[in-house]
Amino acid sequence: MLRSVWREPRFPGAPVRVRRDWVLLGVVVVAVVAEGLLTRQISGMILGLLVAPTLLWRRTLPLPMVAIAFVTCFLWLPQPENGTLAYLLILPYALFRWGSGRESVIGAALLLAKIAASTAIGQLSAADMLLGFVAMIAAFALATTFRYRARLLGRRLDEAKLRERERLARDLHDTVAHHVSAMAIRAQAGIAVSRRDPAAAVDALRLIEAEATRALAEMRTMVRALRHVQADLAPSPGLASLRDLAHRAPSGPVVEVELAGDLDDVPATVGTAIYRLAQESVTNARRHARQATRIEVHVAADDAQVHLRVSDDGVGAHPAGSSGFGLVGMSERAGLLGGTCEAGPGPGRGWVVTAALPRTGVAA
């Protein structure tokens, strides 16, 4: 266990310096100056201002900032009593939140040793030492909790994306299987009539070429992104299945489906994706749209894109999926096809999901 903690890498994605860091620094400076002037603790005020800039590098250089700040406080004489110096607890928090396991262990040892040494030379009383240990351990525990909570959230997001990729792989499998089956049938027919009617055999070859071109185009869209294929050979729904989403049960909102534009030659991959996005949106609205009486599904196609809009007339906003990751999977599916998917509150009331996918089914 100690070895795994020691080898723990830094948490990825640490912000370098963002606007809120400068705001935090400004608040700390104002508070330190105000306390120093009001209480006339000028020495503590100078110390607080001197180590305040360490807040700006607390995520990118957590261990050096902890060392600079707390070693300076240990060597500062006379020992300050300014309450605003409590902002220094942000540094050990950042150390455990963003630092590596090695940095966290070394930093914790340094901090606890500083408290013990201050007590040994009479800078702190036994009660202050106990309070210091409790404060440090609380900062370590809080940072560790948020660190692993963020890691768990990241894993759940990755799992949601992977599940959507698996579903899309299944749909792609069905589409390609359809094209390959059609090619096999055309080839058998061409062979059967080749002796009697060579022209018919040539026509069969042209049809095979067209089917192969479509299959390759749809495979090319996904093969770079998908690595796992779900072994489920159930037929994949498409645009024709959208009307099955219509629901007029006595309890619950009415679902109305409207199709517009030329949808005849939309590739199966795009049609299945539109259906999956609409299905997820309708299911989510049924579960979460409070006081909703109507859910509208509108699909329209133009020369370049196929557009989807799902809206309800419920009260208040609701998440894009029952698990909280529905929108992640929907966005992943749309993004893999070169499109977009967004969700948010409607202009008046309710929730609106919109998506736009390239008509060709080929990501740009």
N, C-alpha and C positions, 0 to 999 in steps of 0.2 A: 504493500500500500504506500509506504513512504517513497519507494522507488518510482511508483507511478505518479505521485504528487510532484516529485522532483523533476520528472521528465515532461510534465504538463506544458504544452506550448502556450505561447501567448494567445489570448482570445482574438480571433480575426475581426477585421472591420472596425478597429478603434478609430474614432474621428480624430483628426490631427488637431485642429483648432477651429471651432465654429463660433457663431455669433454669441451663443449663450455663455461661452467661456469668457468672452470679454465683458459681457454683462455681469457675470459672477465676480470677475476681478474688480469691476467698478463698484459693485455693492460692498465687497469686502473692504476695499480701500476707504470708502465713505464711512463704513461702520467703525473701522479701526481708528480713523482720524477723529470721528465724533466722540468715541469713548475716551481716546487719549486726551482730548481737549477738555472734556467734561470732568474726568476723574484726575486729570493732571498726571496720568501715568505715561509720561513722555517716552521713557525707555521702552516700555512695552509697545507703544505706538510705532516707534522706529523699527523695532523687531518685526512687528506685524506687517509693515510696509515693505521691509527688506525681503521677507520670504514669500510675500503674496504672489509674485510672478511665477512661482513654482506651479501654481494652479494651471497655467497655460500648457505645461508639458506633462501634466500628471498622467495622461493616457499613453503618450508615446515614449516617455522616459520615466516610468513610475518609480523604479528603485532609486535612480539618482536624485529625483526630486524629494523623495522621502528622506534620503540621507542628508541632502543639503539642508532641508528645513529643520529636521529634528536634531541634527548635530549642531546647527547654529543656535537652536534654542537651548541646548545643553550647555554650550560654551558661553552663552550670553549672561553677563553679570551686570547688575543684580537680576535675579530671576523675576520675570514679569508676572503680574497677576491680572492681566487684561482678559476679560471674558471672551472678547471677540477672537482671541487666538484659537478658540474651539474650531474655527474653520479649517484648521490643520488636519482634523479628522477626515477631511475629504481625501487627503493624500493616501493614508493606508487603505481607505475604501477603494480608491482607484488602483492601488497596487494589487489587491486581490481580485478586482473586477477585470482588469485588462492585462496584468502582468503574467509572466510565465510562472510555473511552479517553483523553479529555482529562485526567481526574483522574490516571490512571495515568502518563501522560507527564510531567505537572507534578510528581507525587509522586516519580517515579523521578529526575528531574533534581534535585529538592531533596535527596533522600537521597544521591545520588552526589556532589553539590556539597558537602554537609555533611562527607562522609568526606574529600574532597580538601582542603577548607578546614581541617579538623582536622589533617591531615598537614602542610599548609603552615605552620601556626602552631606546630607542634611538639607538638600534643596526641597524635598517633599517629605511630608509626614507619612506614617503608615496608612492612614485613612486615604490620603491623596494617592498613594501608590496603588491601593486596592481599587480606587475609583478609576485610575488610569488603566489598570489591567482590564477592568470591566469594559471601559469605553473602547479600548483597542480590539478586544475580542468581539464586541458587538459590531464594530466596523468591519472586521474580517468576516464575521458570519453573514452580515447583510450583503456584503459584496459577493461572497461565494454563492449565496442564494440567488441573486440576480444573474450571476454569471451562468449558473447551470440552468436557470429558467430560460435565459436567452438561448442557450445551446439546445434545450429541449424544443423550444419554439422553432428553431432553425431546422431541427430534424423532422418535426411534423410538417413544416413547409416542404421540405425535400420529399417526404413520403407522399404528400398530396400531389406534387408534380409528377412523381414516379407513377402513382396510380393512374393519373390522367394519361400519361404516356403509354401505359400498358393498355388502357382502353382504346386509345387511338391506334396502337399497333394491332389490336384485335380487329378494329374496323378496317384498317389497311389490308390486313390479311384476307378478310372477306372480299374486299374490292378486287385485289389482285387475283385471288382464286377465281372470281367470276370472269375476269378477262382471260386468264389462262384456259379456263374451261371452254370459253367461246372460241379461242384460237385452236384448241384441240379438235373441236367439232368442225370448224371450217376446214382444217387440214384433212380430216377424214373424208369430208365431202369432196374436197378438191381431188384427193387421190382416187375416189370412187368414179368421178366423171372425167378424169384427165384423158383417158383413151378415147372416149366418145366425143367429148367437147372440150378441147384444150382452152378455149376462151373462158369457160366457166371455171377452170382450174386457176387461170390467171386472176379472175375476179376474186376467187377465194384467197389467193395469196395477198391481194391488195387489202382485203378485209382483215386478214391476219396481221398485216403490217400496221393497219390503223389501230387494232386492238393492242398490239404490242407497244405502240407509241404511247397510247393512253396509260397503259399499265406502268411503263417506265417513268412517265412524267409524274404519276402519283407516288411511285416508290421513291423517286428522287427527292420529293418534297420532305419525306420523313426519315429516310435511311440514315441521314447524318445525326439525327437527334435521338432515335429510338434504339435501345439495346436489349430491351426485355419484351418478349411477346407473350401475351396471355393466351393460354391454350383453351380457348372457348370458341366453338364454331357455331354459336347461335347466330342467325341472320342479323346483320346490322341494319338498324332502321335508317331511313333517309327522309327527304323532304315530303315524300308521299305519306309518311307516318306521322307528320305533324298534326294532322286533323284528329289523330287518336288522343291527343292531349286535351281536346275539348271535353269539358266536364260540366254537367248540369245537375249535379246531385242536389237534393233538397237542402242539405246542410253544407256549408262551405261556399266559397266564391265560385261564380260561373267563369269558365275559361272559354274565351272566344279566340279562334285562330283565323287569321286572314293572310292569304298568299297573293302576292302581286308581282307582275313582271314576268319575264321569260325565264322560267325555271326548268325547262325541259332538258337542256344540255349541261346542267350543272354537274360537275364530277361527283361521283359517289362519296369521295372523301370529304368534300365540302358539305354535301347534303347531310351526311352523318354527323359532322361536327355541328352544323346548325341545329340539328335535332337534339343532340346531347346538351348543347348550351340552353336551348329552350326548355328541355325536360328538367334540367337542374334548376333553372330560374322559376319554373312553374311550381315545382315541388317545394322550393324554398318559400315562395309566396304563400302557398297553402299552409305551411307550417308557422310562418312568422308574421304574416300581414294581419295585424289586429283590425277587426271590424271591416275587413275587405269584403266587397260584394262582387267584384269583377276583376278578372285577370285577362289582359289582352296580349295576344301573341301576334306580332306582325312581321312577316318576312317579305322582303322585296328585293328584286335583282335588277341591276343595270348592266351595262356592257363590261364594267370592270369589277364590280363587287356584288356580293350577296349580303344584305343587311338584315339584322334581327333586332327587334325591340320588344321586350317583355315588360309590362307595367301593371301595377295593381293600384287600387284606390284605398288601401289600408291607411291606418293612422300611425305615424311615426316611422322611423327607419328600422330596418332589420338587417342582420348579417347576410352575406351572400352564400351561405351554406350552413347546414345544421351543425357541422363540426367547427365552423369558423374558418375553414379552409376551402370552401366551395369556390369562391372567386379565384383563389390561387390556381386550382385545377382548370377552371374555365379559361383564365388568362393564358395558362400554359398551352392548352389545346389550340386556342386562337393564335397564339404567338408562333407555334410550330408550323402553322399553315400560312404564316406571313400576315396575319390579321391582328385585330385588337378586340378586347372585351373590357367593358367598364360597367360599373354599377354605382348607384348613389340615389339619394332622395329625389323624388319627382318634383316638378315645378310647383305643384299645388299640394299634393299629399301622396302618400304611397312611396313605392320603390321602383326604380327603372333600371333595367339591364339592357345595354346596347352592345352589339357586336358587328363587326364588318370583316368579311373574309374575301380574299381574292377569288374571283369567279373561276379562274383557271385551276385553283387548287395547288398552285406552285408558289412557295415562299420566295419573296424577292431576295 
